[in-house]
């Protein structure tokens, strides 16, 4: 952070029915002169272990909100930017205070920010997490449950948590549409989520066959290489141009 070695890339989220970009996820990247590209799944757990993930997390929030506000000020389409929040950010910081400060500093309206949390964040302190997420949503900020299906979420969790979106893990998508078990699981999750009033997004969509199946079972949104790999801000801007469509 201090040496300005971190940067963000962005991946679009697309509405399956209209084909339009309706959101984006900010993804953290680190390129070090001596080490080259350091994968997030290597350095983020280490950052959590040594206690600096909250500092990194605040930087990510700040840069993603600043960039989204800059795009809006240029007259590009306004869509929410999603930022991942680690379990340690819940335990080490007052997340609501940090988010409020960042929004005030950047001038971004709350409805244009979405926080993505994992099931592990819920399990560490369910009471605190539930209360925090309720307060965050009351401020107008969207909340998504990331990597759904890989942890231990129960229906009772989903009923109690203040959520807008379920993001189904790519491990379920990769076997579509040929694996009957994967198809059955996906259909069940979508029905359940819609009953609870939640939007469903499938991540890791890479083929037209996967997209077409997800459309046929009424999945709401998709994200993945079929649409675009994560790209730098200057490349991502074209997804936000008026009338831009990412898929047919």
Buried (B, 14 or more C-beta within 10 A) or exposed (E): EEEEEBEBBBBBBBBBEEBBBBBBBBBBBBEEEEEEEBEBEEBBEEBBEEEBBBEBBBBBBBBBBBBBBBBBEEEBBBBBBBBBBBBBBBBBBEBBEBBBBBBEEBEBBBEBBBBBBBBBBBBEBEEBBBEBBEBBBEEEBBBBBBBBBBBEBEEEBBEBBBBBBBBBBBEBBBBBBEEEEBBEBBBEBBEBBBEEEBBBBBBBBBBEEBBEBBBEBEBBBBBBEBBBEBBEBEEBBEBBEEEBEBBE
